[in-house]
Amino acid sequence: MVTLLFTAAALVAFLDKAGNDLMVEARSAEAARLRPDAYSALEVTLAVLEDFRQADGNALRSPAEGWGDPLTWAGWTPSDPNRTLDVSFQDESARIPLIHADQTTLINLFESAGYGQIGQSDAQRLADAILGWMQPTYTPVSAFQPDYEQSVLPYDPPGRAMRSFSELAAIDIVRDTFFDANGRPNNLWWQFCSDFSIFNFRGVNINGANPDVLAAVGLFDERQQQDIASYLAGTSNFSTLGRRWFLSAADLQTVTGPAGNLRAFVFTIRTLRITITVHDGKSLYKLSAVVAPQGGATTVQTTATDVKKAASNSASGETTATTTTNTASAISTTPTAAQTANAASANLQFPFTILEIRENDEILTPPPAPPQSPDDTSSLSPSPSPAVSAPAVHS
């Protein structure tokens, strides 16, 4: 009887593991089957974007220019007639580049309507916490004093720009505001991700900016925000411009009036997120790529700073120097394999730089919003990117 019980338990455990293994293999096989169409559609989409970019002054501004449905425009069809593909765009450069965000912008954003009941003092503390995490020499304006050394696992702030929104979970005060009791991102976290970008570029493209960004960067009031949204949607009375995107600060002033920081924006896309979804019956495959045109955004290239060592060296007047010695024998005129590959890549003259690619489970999607009564205004309803890079906090 004992032997029979052990055999039954082992068999159940084996079947459970085998079932999981089969599910993993099935998903891998499904992805391998649908992936070629997704990457083919991505190449076609980039080709269409380049056509529009060259035809309109070497710049992209908004899908309203006509490139919102690139596969139909190009006449492309998937390899299997039973499959359908959806292509969607999100202008990453319509968000605030976090690497260049300053104290005033952060405080203005946290006091905007999208962040609910955050008051001025809490907004200042949040701004101090985030900037203190990224900048080793930052001086806070509030009484915020983090003490990361008292954590269960002591650590120091990196003193460099964030590379993932998952870092918010490690920042004092911020983690209590942007995460729930179980450590999962709440609505404020998703709102923050929809307002900021972790890529490096200058200026915010107003042709895709949301109300929070318009308030924080442009200092626009609600009426101006509504006028901008109506104009971009093609439902406003400002038909004299003849289009649904802005070309200059003069265009913007026609809609908003002179009030606000009109010159805080740019009018072209610096980086664009392309999401391609392949449908084949009940099978689904998603591909997300962030691309930048020539001269556009780049990835954040920064190194963590030892804050304590830097402060100690500064106090003692020490400096650190790196010396490189070249000798004649070390110089070679024969190109390496890497140099040859780089030269071949440069000769391709590909019009876009791919900053990020994610597939399926790597693409984060916000949880469905709970049903609300018509009078419930306590919770936020953001529309964040479905590809926010924060897998560490969504596990």
Secondary structure, DSSP 4 states (H G I P E B T S, - for coil): -HHHHHHHHHHHHHHHHHHHHHHHHHHHHHHHHHHHHHHHHHHHHHHHHHHHHHHTTS----GGGTTSSHHHHHT---SSTT-EEEEEEEEGGGSEEGGG--HHHHHHHHTSGGGTT--HHHHHHHHHHHHHHH-TT---SSS----GGGSSS------S--S-GGGGGGSTTHHHHHB-TTS-B-HHHHHHHHHEESSB-SSEEGGG--HHHHHHHH---HHHHHHHHHHHHT-SS-GGG-SSS--SHHHHHHHH-S-S-GGGEESS-S-EEEEEEEEETTEEEEEEEEEEETT--B--------HHHHHHHHHHT----------GGG---SPPHHHHHHHHHHHH--SEEEEEEEEGGGS--PPPPPP--TT--SS------TT-S-GGG--
